Amino acid sequence: MTTSPTTGTSPRATPSTAPAGGPAPAPTARHIVVKYVALALIWGSSFLLIKVALEGLSPAQVALGRIVLGALALAVVATVTRRRWPSDARSWGHLAVTGVLLCVLPFLAFAWAGQHLASGLSSILNATTPLMTAAASAALLPAERLTRRQGVGLVLGITGVVVIVGPWTYLGELADAAPLPAVLACLGATTCYGLGMTYLRRFVTPLRLPAETVAAGQVGSAAVVMLLVSPFIAREPVTLSTSVVVSLVLLGVLGTGIAYVWNTQVVATWGAQRASTVTYLTPVVGVALGMAVLGEHLEWHEPVGGVLVVVGVVVAQGTLRLRRGAVRVTG
């Protein structure tokens, strides 16, 4: 997501089809496990990479760099695997909308918030993405009304967000650890993810395009948008260093590019529900890296709220069910 995009039942990707030259060999179980762990590490480290990239770039420049690099990586993947491209303006229009909702707006918001929040806290807030997706789908897709279980999950998630923000700290003017505008920017980003995935499901999935094409078209359209607006929003001086360049390349090529393809393969092999459990691991990775690499410190209520958010996601997805007083984990 970032997470991207990311979200709920692994909405970063849709099931893929075989390349034009014949069916692709199915990945082995061992390779899928490796890619699943890699996804948790890549997406969990995204917020650390954003923080490092901000040392020499503005938020808009970070978003521009990761989107352009991700688009180039995905274009290479789609070309090498010989995926078909859309041939009509309507399809490209839908991909452009998803690119704005799933890349341009959330990447700008997370990068801006990264100036003010610990990277670990940003990763915790990113875990609200599945909840935002469930809410957006219930509101905009008539066939996907909220179930009672999803409602309980949303309430738990909202409670977790309130705990993360820690409104009691504002009473004593001690809110420097989690300034409210930056927290709202992260929540705005995950709201964009939820709206984007709902739009993707409603308008792009029926096009029956290969997953690599959807990812490449979406991120490629986002790159065009960012290149058009960058002369107006990304004009600050640039200070490049090895750490800034490496962070941006990893963030773009891996986190915004190759990881999309790996996630597609995990979803196709394990199913959406099992694949979506990567959502539970990314905040853990993000918090651990922030503390280990950047020496970040979180207030007690921030990880506690993060746990509530993850529990809310688990309940909303049906991975955790309460039956006769017992807890059963499925999937």
VMD Tcl script that draws the C-alpha trace (Angstrom):
set ca {
  {0.00 0.00 0.00}
  {1.74 1.31 1.07}
  {0.40 0.00 1.49}
  {-0.99 0.21 -1.22}
  {-2.26 -0.05 -2.78}
  {-3.34 -1.93 -0.97}
  {-5.93 -3.46 1.01}
  {-8.41 -5.79 2.56}
  {-8.57 -8.87 0.49}
  {-5.40 -8.03 -1.36}
  {-7.02 -5.56 -3.73}
  {-3.70 -4.46 -5.16}
  {-4.17 -7.10 -7.82}
  {-6.71 -9.18 -9.64}
  {-6.24 -12.77 -10.79}
  {-3.99 -12.96 -13.80}
  {-4.34 -14.79 -17.05}
  {-1.73 -16.60 -19.11}
  {0.55 -14.62 -21.39}
  {-0.10 -14.61 -25.10}
  {2.66 -17.10 -25.77}
  {1.14 -19.82 -23.58}
  {0.41 -20.57 -19.92}
  {2.95 -19.37 -17.39}
  {4.44 -22.05 -15.14}
  {2.76 -22.16 -11.74}
  {5.03 -20.97 -8.92}
  {5.96 -23.59 -6.36}
  {4.66 -23.48 -2.79}
  {8.14 -22.54 -1.55}
  {8.38 -19.63 -3.97}
  {4.97 -18.36 -2.88}
  {6.01 -18.38 0.78}
  {9.18 -16.47 -0.10}
  {7.18 -13.89 -2.05}
  {4.65 -13.55 0.76}
  {7.41 -12.80 3.27}
  {9.04 -10.45 0.75}
  {5.75 -8.56 0.39}
  {5.52 -8.05 4.15}
  {9.10 -6.77 4.26}
  {8.75 -4.52 1.19}
  {5.42 -2.95 2.10}
  {6.35 -2.77 5.79}
  {9.56 -0.91 4.95}
  {7.86 1.56 2.60}
  {7.34 4.12 5.32}
  {10.98 3.93 6.42}
  {12.02 4.43 2.78}
  {9.69 7.43 2.49}
  {11.24 8.92 5.62}
  {14.77 8.52 4.25}
  {13.82 9.83 0.79}
  {12.35 12.95 2.41}
  {15.85 13.86 3.62}
  {16.64 15.11 0.11}
  {13.30 15.40 -1.66}
  {9.97 17.11 -1.11}
  {6.83 14.99 -0.58}
  {5.69 15.62 -4.16}
  {9.11 14.62 -5.49}
  {9.04 11.39 -3.48}
  {5.58 10.55 -4.87}
  {6.70 11.43 -8.41}
  {9.85 9.33 -8.19}
  {8.22 6.21 -6.80}
  {5.34 6.34 -9.29}
  {7.56 6.85 -12.34}
  {10.00 4.13 -11.26}
  {7.13 1.76 -10.46}
  {5.53 2.43 -13.83}
  {8.78 1.66 -15.66}
  {9.24 -1.59 -13.74}
  {5.67 -2.70 -14.40}
  {5.87 -1.75 -18.08}
  {8.92 -4.00 -18.42}
  {7.10 -6.87 -16.65}
  {3.99 -6.49 -18.81}
  {6.09 -6.36 -21.99}
  {8.29 -9.33 -21.11}
  {5.27 -11.46 -20.16}
  {3.49 -10.28 -23.34}
  {0.32 -9.13 -21.62}
  {-2.26 -7.46 -23.81}
  {-2.88 -3.72 -23.42}
  {-6.27 -1.97 -23.53}
  {-7.18 -0.72 -27.00}
  {-10.00 1.69 -26.14}
  {-10.16 5.08 -24.45}
  {-12.82 3.92 -21.98}
  {-10.53 1.29 -20.45}
  {-7.66 3.75 -20.18}
  {-10.01 6.25 -18.56}
  {-10.93 3.76 -15.85}
  {-7.27 2.89 -15.29}
  {-6.45 6.60 -15.00}
  {-9.08 7.06 -12.29}
  {-7.71 4.10 -10.33}
  {-4.20 5.49 -10.79}
  {-5.22 8.79 -9.19}
  {-7.09 7.11 -6.32}
  {-4.61 4.30 -5.64}
  {-1.33 6.08 -6.38}
  {-1.29 9.85 -6.88}
  {-3.42 11.02 -3.95}
  {-2.38 8.46 -1.29}
  {1.31 8.62 -2.18}
  {1.26 12.40 -1.88}
  {-0.60 12.19 1.43}
  {1.67 9.57 2.97}
  {4.79 11.43 1.85}
  {3.51 14.70 3.33}
  {2.56 12.97 6.58}
  {6.01 11.35 6.68}
  {7.47 14.77 7.44}
  {5.56 14.87 10.72}
  {4.96 11.27 11.84}
  {7.24 8.42 12.84}
  {7.44 5.90 10.00}
  {6.17 3.18 12.34}
  {3.06 5.19 13.15}
  {2.38 5.76 9.44}
  {2.58 2.00 8.88}
  {0.10 1.42 11.71}
  {-2.37 3.90 10.22}
  {-1.96 2.24 6.81}
  {-3.47 -0.89 8.37}
  {-6.86 0.85 8.27}
  {-6.95 0.32 4.49}
  {-9.07 -2.88 4.59}
  {-11.60 -1.14 6.84}
  {-11.83 1.82 4.48}
  {-12.30 -0.58 1.57}
  {-15.10 -2.41 3.37}
  {-16.84 0.87 4.17}
  {-16.48 2.23 0.62}
  {-17.73 -1.03 -0.92}
  {-20.75 -1.08 1.38}
  {-21.60 2.52 0.52}
  {-21.02 2.39 -3.23}
  {-21.66 -1.21 -4.28}
  {-25.31 -2.25 -3.68}
  {-24.39 -5.94 -3.71}
  {-21.83 -5.55 -0.94}
  {-23.71 -4.25 2.07}
  {-21.98 -4.37 5.44}
  {-22.63 -7.55 7.38}
  {-22.93 -7.54 11.15}
  {-19.42 -8.98 11.41}
  {-17.99 -6.25 9.19}
  {-19.79 -3.61 11.23}
  {-18.18 -4.92 14.41}
  {-14.81 -4.91 12.68}
  {-15.28 -1.30 11.56}
  {-16.20 -0.21 15.08}
  {-13.10 -1.92 16.47}
  {-10.98 -0.30 13.78}
  {-12.39 3.16 14.44}
  {-11.77 2.66 18.16}
  {-8.20 1.72 17.34}
  {-7.71 4.90 15.31}
  {-9.01 7.00 18.21}
  {-6.57 5.24 20.55}
  {-3.72 5.82 18.09}
  {-4.49 9.54 17.90}
  {-4.72 9.71 21.71}
  {-7.11 12.68 22.02}
  {-6.25 12.99 25.72}
  {-2.74 14.09 24.77}
  {-4.17 17.18 23.09}
  {-5.68 18.32 26.36}
  {-2.19 18.78 27.70}
  {-0.81 20.16 24.43}
  {1.42 17.12 24.07}
  {0.38 16.12 20.57}
  {3.76 16.54 18.91}
  {4.18 12.75 18.66}
  {1.10 12.45 16.43}
  {-0.01 15.82 14.99}
  {-3.64 15.54 13.97}
  {-3.29 16.93 10.39}
  {-0.66 14.29 9.58}
  {-2.82 11.52 11.06}
  {-5.77 12.77 9.01}
  {-3.56 12.79 5.89}
  {-2.78 9.09 6.43}
  {-6.45 8.30 6.97}
  {-7.26 10.30 3.84}
  {-4.76 8.15 1.96}
  {-6.35 4.91 3.14}
  {-9.77 6.34 2.27}
  {-8.46 6.88 -1.27}
  {-7.31 3.25 -1.29}
  {-10.78 2.13 -0.25}
  {-12.50 4.25 -2.88}
  {-9.96 3.22 -5.50}
  {-10.41 -0.47 -4.87}
  {-14.17 -0.11 -4.96}
  {-13.87 1.71 -8.30}
  {-11.46 -0.97 -9.53}
  {-13.89 -3.71 -8.64}
  {-16.85 -1.90 -10.20}
  {-15.34 -0.66 -13.46}
  {-11.95 -2.29 -14.13}
  {-12.47 -5.92 -13.11}
  {-15.27 -6.40 -15.70}
  {-12.76 -5.46 -18.42}
  {-11.05 -8.82 -17.76}
  {-7.57 -7.47 -18.31}
  {-4.50 -9.38 -17.09}
  {-3.38 -8.32 -13.61}
  {0.00 -7.13 -14.89}
  {-1.76 -4.93 -17.44}
  {-4.04 -3.45 -14.79}
  {-1.10 -2.71 -12.50}
  {1.05 -1.27 -15.30}
  {-1.83 0.77 -16.76}
  {-2.86 2.08 -13.37}
  {0.63 3.11 -12.24}
  {1.54 4.29 -15.74}
  {-1.52 6.57 -15.83}
  {-0.57 7.87 -12.39}
  {2.92 8.62 -13.70}
  {1.48 10.69 -16.55}
  {-0.66 12.67 -14.09}
  {2.29 13.29 -11.77}
  {4.53 14.37 -14.64}
  {1.87 16.86 -15.75}
  {1.41 18.43 -12.30}
  {5.02 18.17 -11.08}
  {6.09 21.53 -12.57}
  {3.58 23.12 -10.19}
  {3.95 21.00 -7.02}
  {7.47 19.53 -7.15}
  {9.66 22.59 -7.68}
  {11.73 22.45 -4.48}
  {15.54 22.04 -4.60}
  {16.75 18.45 -4.66}
  {19.53 17.13 -2.44}
  {20.55 13.66 -3.59}
  {22.61 11.24 -1.54}
  {23.19 7.53 -1.81}
  {20.61 6.77 0.87}
  {17.99 9.01 -0.78}
  {18.51 7.48 -4.24}
  {18.55 3.88 -2.96}
  {15.42 4.48 -0.89}
  {13.54 5.95 -3.84}
  {14.59 3.15 -6.20}
  {13.52 0.48 -3.71}
  {10.28 2.31 -3.01}
  {9.48 2.64 -6.71}
  {10.83 -0.48 -8.42}
  {9.99 -2.92 -5.63}
  {7.22 -1.39 -3.51}
  {5.28 0.26 -6.36}
  {6.33 -2.14 -9.11}
  {7.48 -5.74 -8.69}
  {5.56 -6.30 -5.45}
  {2.30 -5.86 -7.37}
  {3.19 -8.85 -9.53}
  {4.24 -11.00 -6.57}
  {1.01 -10.16 -4.77}
  {-0.95 -11.30 -7.84}
  {0.79 -14.67 -7.70}
  {0.16 -15.09 -3.97}
  {-3.54 -14.28 -4.43}
  {-3.84 -16.71 -7.34}
  {-2.22 -19.52 -5.32}
  {-3.52 -18.98 -1.80}
  {-6.75 -17.10 -2.40}
  {-7.54 -13.52 -1.45}
  {-8.25 -14.12 2.25}
  {-5.00 -15.90 3.07}
  {-2.99 -13.50 0.93}
  {-4.55 -10.52 2.72}
  {-2.96 -11.57 6.02}
  {0.13 -9.70 4.82}
  {-1.82 -6.66 6.05}
  {-1.25 -7.85 9.61}
  {2.52 -8.12 9.18}
  {3.34 -4.82 7.51}
  {2.73 -2.63 10.63}
  {4.97 -4.95 12.65}
  {7.75 -4.61 10.07}
  {7.22 -0.85 9.82}
  {7.37 -0.25 13.57}
  {10.39 -2.54 14.05}
  {12.37 -0.90 11.24}
  {11.50 2.59 12.42}
  {12.80 1.82 15.89}
  {15.87 -0.11 14.74}
  {17.01 2.15 11.90}
  {15.72 5.59 12.80}
  {15.58 5.27 16.58}
  {11.89 6.14 16.61}
  {9.83 5.97 19.77}
  {6.10 5.36 19.86}
  {3.81 6.34 22.69}
  {2.15 3.38 24.44}
  {-1.29 4.10 22.96}
  {-0.08 4.02 19.33}
  {0.81 0.30 19.09}
  {-2.17 -0.54 21.32}
  {-4.45 1.27 18.87}
  {-2.68 -0.51 16.03}
  {-3.53 -3.87 17.58}
  {-7.19 -2.82 17.78}
  {-7.11 -1.81 14.11}
  {-5.63 -5.18 13.08}
  {-8.20 -7.05 15.22}
  {-10.91 -5.01 13.52}
  {-9.53 -5.98 10.11}
  {-9.40 -9.67 11.13}
  {-12.99 -9.60 12.36}
  {-14.27 -7.67 9.33}
  {-12.65 -10.17 6.96}
  {-14.05 -13.15 8.84}
  {-10.61 -14.53 9.68}
  {-11.47 -14.36 13.38}
  {-14.85 -15.60 14.54}
  {-16.32 -15.73 18.02}
  {-18.38 -18.84 18.62}
  {-19.68 -19.93 22.03}
  {-17.05 -17.94 23.82}
  {-14.17 -19.47 21.90}
  {-11.89 -17.81 19.41}
  {-11.23 -19.62 16.17}
  {-8.76 -18.47 13.56}
  {-9.53 -19.54 10.00}
  {-8.06 -19.10 6.58}
}
mol new
graphics top color blue
foreach p $ca { graphics top sphere $p radius 0.5 }
foreach p [lrange $ca 0 end-1] q [lrange $ca 1 end] { graphics top cylinder $p $q radius 0.2 }
display resetview
